[in-house]
């Protein structure tokens, strides 16, 4: 019978632990990015704050949050990259608005 071959506590669980750690890390990253996007949208659309001020506030909050949760240098680079992308998109939108209007 297979039940007799089982010895409690002898199973190797390293792969399961690594999978769980990866899931938690991805969840924290995803939540932080969504929170930053919603915060930026709220500051610019609902409150009417200038887009660059809102972007600096949200990027600063994301960096501080990353330091608090220990997300490391990769998180900082991701925030800086997303901030640069947001500035690029806003500049393109501003130029297109000036050409159309």
C-alpha positions in Angstrom: 0.0 0.0 0.0 1.3 3.5 -0.9 0.4 4.9 2.6 3.2 2.9 4.2 5.8 4.5 2.0 5.0 8.0 3.4 7.2 9.5 6.1 5.8 12.7 7.6 8.1 15.7 7.1 10.5 14.1 4.6 9.2 15.7 1.4 11.4 18.2 -0.3 9.5 21.5 -0.5 12.1 23.9 -1.9 10.3 24.3 -5.2 7.0 25.0 -3.5 8.6 27.6 -1.3 10.3 29.3 -4.3 6.9 29.3 -6.1 5.2 30.9 -3.1 7.9 33.6 -2.8 7.6 34.4 -6.5 3.8 34.7 -6.2 4.1 37.0 -3.2 6.7 39.2 -5.0 4.6 39.4 -8.2 1.5 40.3 -6.1 3.3 43.1 -4.3 4.8 44.5 -7.5 1.4 44.3 -9.3 -0.4 45.9 -6.3 2.1 48.7 -6.1 2.0 49.5 -9.8 -1.8 49.5 -9.8 -1.9 51.7 -6.7 0.5 54.2 -8.4 -1.6 54.3 -11.6 -4.8 54.8 -9.7 -3.1 57.5 -7.5 -1.8 59.3 -10.6 -5.2 59.2 -12.3 -6.9 60.4 -9.2 -4.5 63.3 -8.7 -4.7 64.4 -12.3 -8.3 63.7 -13.3 -10.3 64.0 -10.2 -8.4 66.6 -8.3 -7.1 68.5 -11.3 -3.5 68.6 -10.2 -0.8 69.4 -12.7 0.4 66.2 -14.4 4.1 66.6 -13.6 3.5 67.4 -9.9 1.2 64.3 -9.7 3.8 62.2 -11.5 6.6 63.3 -9.2 4.4 62.6 -6.1 3.3 59.2 -7.3 6.9 58.2 -8.4 8.2 59.3 -5.0 5.6 57.4 -3.1 6.3 54.3 -5.2 10.0 54.5 -4.5 9.4 55.0 -0.8 7.0 52.1 -0.8 9.5 50.0 -2.6 12.1 50.8 0.1 9.6 50.0 2.8 8.7 46.6 1.3 12.3 45.8 0.3 11.7 45.5 -3.4 15.3 46.3 -4.3 17.0 48.1 -7.1 15.0 46.4 -9.8 11.9 48.1 -8.4 13.6 51.5 -8.5 14.6 51.0 -12.1 11.1 50.0 -13.0 9.6 53.1 -11.4 12.1 55.3 -13.1 11.4 53.6 -16.4 7.6 53.9 -16.0 8.0 57.6 -15.0 10.1 58.3 -18.1 7.5 56.5 -20.3 4.8 58.6 -18.7 6.7 61.9 -19.4 7.3 60.8 -23.0 3.6 60.0 -23.5 2.5 63.3 -21.9 4.9 65.2 -24.1 3.5 63.5 -27.2 0.0 64.3 -26.1 0.9 67.9 -25.5 2.5 68.3 -28.9 -0.4 66.6 -30.6 -2.8 68.9 -28.7 -0.8 72.0 -29.8 -0.8 70.9 -33.4 -4.6 70.1 -33.5 -5.7 73.0 -31.4 
